Amino acid sequence: MSSKYYETKEGKKISTAQALQAIAARVEPSERMNPVLLIPSSHMGSEIIVNGELKGHMKAIDYYDYKKVLKSEIKKTYDALESENDIVVIEGAGSPAEINLNDDDFVNMGMADMADSNVILVADINRGGVFASIYGTIMLLPEEWRASIKGVIINKFRGDIELLKPGIAMIEEKINIPIIGVIPYETFELVDEDSIIDYEKACNTNPQTADEMEAELQKLANVLREHLDMKFVYSIMGL
């Protein structure tokens, strides 16, 4: 779900997040990277974009039934992408512990299950409660889904990492999953996916040049390399 969208060269609509990730990965954005996009029009309804094309407007309750039809189509799209690429990185949407939506899920752990994928859980510490969020999310998952989570990243950390380390050790003991990185809070001039943002950016209203975007992507890459256990990330990707 995204209030913004990107149009591919073929005129297909996908989320700005998936388009940005494609550009970062040096591949052309495609509707197959975001086969189902919901563009909210109210608190209760959205425009439904399937394979980049508008299928109509639905209320949330109607879409809940309709998505059962979409699940098999998404699996076909994933299988095609997997056959053409050495690595497919899947991003979840929202929380993986939305237990009321587990049936027919294809945006979080349901998709990981379809793809038989290892999972990295990313937790936002910026708004507080990160240890409760990590533990609660993992414990609310069915046991077979829980087993696919191989590592946890704590994102948007502010402060002295030494003060956080005892908490990291304690949460690792409770969940028996390693914390593979603590990413500091940084600002990047990269377009946001929707209107729920930490601060206003020029790129949200003014187009960036390719060089400007590349500079920000390199900045992001450097932060991740510095603060993530990249050997561990590569290992769970089979590299």
C-alpha positions as CSV (number, residue, x, y, z in Angstrom):
1,M,0.0,0.0,0.0
2,S,1.4,3.4,-1.0
3,S,-0.1,6.8,-1.5
4,K,2.6,7.4,-4.2
5,Y,3.4,5.5,-7.3
6,Y,6.0,5.3,-10.1
7,E,5.2,4.7,-13.7
8,T,7.5,2.3,-15.6
9,K,8.6,2.9,-19.2
10,E,5.6,0.8,-20.2
11,G,3.3,3.1,-18.2
12,K,2.6,0.6,-15.5
13,K,2.1,1.8,-11.9
14,I,4.2,0.4,-9.0
15,S,5.2,1.6,-5.6
16,T,7.9,4.3,-5.4
17,A,9.7,2.0,-2.9
18,Q,10.0,-0.9,-5.3
19,A,11.1,1.5,-8.1
20,L,13.8,2.9,-5.9
21,Q,15.0,-0.5,-4.9
22,A,15.2,-1.6,-8.5
23,I,17.3,1.5,-9.4
24,A,19.6,0.7,-6.5
25,A,20.0,-2.8,-7.8
26,R,20.8,-1.6,-11.3
27,V,17.7,-3.1,-12.9
28,E,14.9,-1.6,-14.8
29,P,11.7,-1.1,-12.6
30,S,9.0,-3.5,-13.7
31,E,5.4,-4.1,-12.6
32,R,6.4,-7.7,-11.7
33,M,8.3,-6.2,-8.8
34,N,5.0,-5.0,-7.3
35,P,2.2,-7.1,-8.8
36,V,-0.4,-5.7,-6.4
37,L,-0.4,-2.1,-5.4
38,L,-3.1,-0.4,-3.2
39,I,-3.4,3.3,-3.5
40,P,-5.6,4.5,-0.6
41,S,-8.5,6.8,-1.4
42,S,-10.0,6.8,2.1
43,H,-9.6,5.0,5.5
44,M,-11.9,2.3,4.1
45,G,-11.0,1.9,0.5
46,S,-8.3,1.9,-2.2
47,E,-7.6,1.8,-5.9
48,I,-6.5,-1.7,-6.8
49,I,-3.6,-1.9,-9.2
50,V,-2.8,-5.4,-10.5
51,N,0.3,-5.9,-12.7
52,G,0.6,-2.2,-13.0
53,E,-3.0,-1.5,-14.2
54,L,-6.0,-0.2,-12.5
55,K,-8.6,-2.9,-11.7
56,G,-11.0,-0.6,-9.9
57,H,-11.8,0.7,-6.4
58,M,-12.6,-1.6,-3.5
59,K,-13.5,-1.3,0.2
60,A,-11.2,-3.1,2.6
61,I,-13.6,-5.9,3.3
62,D,-14.1,-6.6,-0.4
63,Y,-10.4,-6.6,-1.1
64,Y,-9.9,-9.1,1.7
65,D,-11.9,-11.6,-0.3
66,Y,-10.5,-10.6,-3.6
67,K,-6.9,-11.1,-2.5
68,K,-7.5,-14.9,-2.3
69,V,-7.7,-14.8,-6.1
70,L,-4.5,-12.8,-6.4
71,K,-2.3,-15.1,-4.3
72,S,-1.8,-17.7,-7.1
73,E,-1.0,-14.9,-9.6
74,I,1.7,-13.5,-7.3
75,K,3.3,-16.9,-7.0
76,K,3.5,-17.2,-10.8
77,T,5.1,-13.8,-10.9
78,Y,7.6,-14.7,-8.2
79,D,8.5,-18.0,-9.9
80,A,9.2,-16.2,-13.2
81,L,11.5,-13.7,-11.5
82,E,13.3,-16.4,-9.6
83,S,13.9,-18.3,-12.9
84,E,15.5,-15.2,-14.4
85,N,17.6,-14.0,-11.5
86,D,20.3,-15.3,-9.2
87,I,18.9,-13.4,-6.2
88,V,15.4,-12.1,-5.5
89,V,15.1,-9.8,-2.5
90,I,11.5,-9.6,-1.1
91,E,10.4,-6.7,1.1
92,G,7.5,-7.2,3.5
93,A,4.8,-4.6,3.9
94,G,3.8,-3.4,7.4
95,S,4.1,-5.8,10.3
96,P,4.5,-9.6,9.8
97,A,2.5,-10.2,13.0
98,E,-0.8,-9.0,11.7
99,I,-2.4,-12.2,13.0
100,N,-5.8,-11.3,11.8
101,L,-4.5,-11.2,8.2
102,N,-2.4,-14.4,8.2
103,D,-4.9,-16.3,6.1
104,D,-4.0,-15.9,2.4
105,D,-1.2,-13.4,3.3
106,F,1.2,-12.6,0.4
107,V,2.8,-9.4,1.7
108,N,4.9,-10.7,4.6
109,M,5.5,-14.1,6.0
110,G,3.0,-15.7,3.6
111,M,5.1,-14.5,0.7
112,A,8.3,-15.7,2.4
113,D,6.6,-19.1,2.9
114,M,5.6,-19.3,-0.8
115,A,9.2,-18.4,-1.8
116,D,10.8,-20.7,0.8
117,S,12.9,-17.7,1.8
118,N,15.1,-16.9,4.7
119,V,13.9,-13.8,6.5
120,I,15.6,-10.8,8.2
121,L,13.3,-8.9,10.6
122,V,13.9,-5.1,10.7
123,A,12.7,-3.3,13.8
124,D,12.4,0.5,14.2
125,I,13.8,1.8,17.5
126,N,13.1,5.4,16.7
127,R,9.7,5.4,18.3
128,G,10.6,3.3,21.3
129,G,9.6,-0.2,22.4
130,V,12.0,-2.0,20.1
131,F,12.6,-5.0,22.3
132,A,8.9,-5.6,23.0
133,S,8.3,-5.2,19.2
134,I,11.0,-7.8,18.3
135,Y,9.9,-10.3,20.9
136,G,6.2,-9.8,20.4
137,T,6.4,-10.0,16.6
138,I,8.4,-13.3,16.7
139,M,6.3,-14.9,19.4
140,L,3.0,-14.1,17.6
141,L,4.1,-15.9,14.4
142,P,3.3,-19.6,13.8
143,E,6.2,-21.8,14.7
144,E,7.0,-22.7,11.1
145,W,7.2,-19.0,10.1
146,R,9.2,-18.1,13.2
147,A,11.9,-20.6,12.1
148,S,12.5,-18.8,8.9
149,I,13.7,-15.6,10.7
150,K,17.5,-15.9,10.7
151,G,18.5,-12.4,11.9
152,V,17.2,-9.1,13.2
153,I,18.2,-5.6,12.4
154,I,17.6,-2.6,14.7
155,N,17.0,0.5,12.6
156,K,17.1,4.2,13.2
157,F,19.2,4.1,16.4
158,R,20.2,7.3,18.2
159,G,22.7,7.5,21.0
160,D,25.5,5.5,22.5
161,I,25.6,1.9,21.2
162,E,27.3,0.8,24.4
163,L,24.1,1.5,26.3
164,L,22.2,-0.7,23.9
165,K,24.5,-3.7,24.0
166,P,23.2,-5.3,27.2
167,G,19.6,-5.2,25.8
168,I,20.9,-6.8,22.6
169,A,22.4,-9.6,24.5
170,M,19.2,-10.1,26.5
171,I,16.9,-10.1,23.5
172,E,19.1,-12.5,21.6
173,E,18.9,-14.9,24.5
174,K,15.1,-14.7,24.6
175,I,14.5,-15.1,20.8
176,N,17.6,-17.3,20.0
177,I,18.1,-15.2,16.8
178,P,21.1,-12.9,16.3
179,I,20.9,-9.2,16.1
180,I,23.0,-8.7,12.9
181,G,23.2,-4.9,12.9
182,V,22.2,-1.7,14.5
183,I,21.7,1.0,11.9
184,P,22.1,4.6,13.2
185,Y,19.5,7.2,12.4
186,E,20.6,9.0,9.2
187,T,18.9,11.2,6.7
188,F,18.8,10.3,3.1
189,E,17.5,12.4,0.2
190,L,15.6,9.5,-1.2
191,V,11.9,9.7,-2.1
192,D,9.5,8.4,0.6
193,E,6.9,5.8,-0.1
194,D,4.0,7.6,1.6
195,S,3.0,10.6,3.7
196,I,4.0,9.1,7.1
197,I,7.5,10.6,7.2
198,D,10.0,11.8,9.8
199,Y,10.8,15.0,8.0
200,E,10.1,16.8,4.7
201,K,12.5,16.2,1.8
202,A,13.1,18.2,-1.3
203,C,13.0,15.0,-3.4
204,N,9.4,14.3,-2.3
205,T,8.3,17.3,-4.3
206,N,11.1,18.0,-6.8
207,P,12.6,15.3,-9.1
208,Q,16.2,14.3,-8.5
209,T,18.9,13.9,-11.2
210,A,20.3,10.4,-11.6
211,D,23.6,11.7,-10.1
212,E,21.9,13.1,-7.0
213,M,20.0,9.8,-6.5
214,E,23.2,7.8,-7.0
215,A,25.1,9.8,-4.4
216,E,22.3,9.2,-1.8
217,L,22.2,5.4,-2.6
218,Q,26.0,5.2,-2.2
219,K,25.7,7.0,1.2
220,L,23.0,4.5,2.3
221,A,25.1,1.6,1.1
222,N,28.1,2.8,3.0
223,V,26.1,3.1,6.2
224,L,24.7,-0.5,5.8
225,R,28.2,-1.9,5.1
226,E,29.6,-0.2,8.2
227,H,26.9,-1.3,10.6
228,L,25.6,-4.7,9.3
229,D,27.2,-8.1,9.6
230,M,27.4,-8.4,5.8
231,K,29.0,-11.9,5.9
232,F,26.0,-13.1,7.8
233,V,23.6,-11.4,5.3
234,Y,25.5,-13.0,2.4
235,S,25.4,-16.4,4.0
236,I,21.6,-16.5,4.4
237,M,21.3,-15.4,0.8
238,G,23.4,-18.4,-0.2
239,L,26.4,-16.3,-1.3
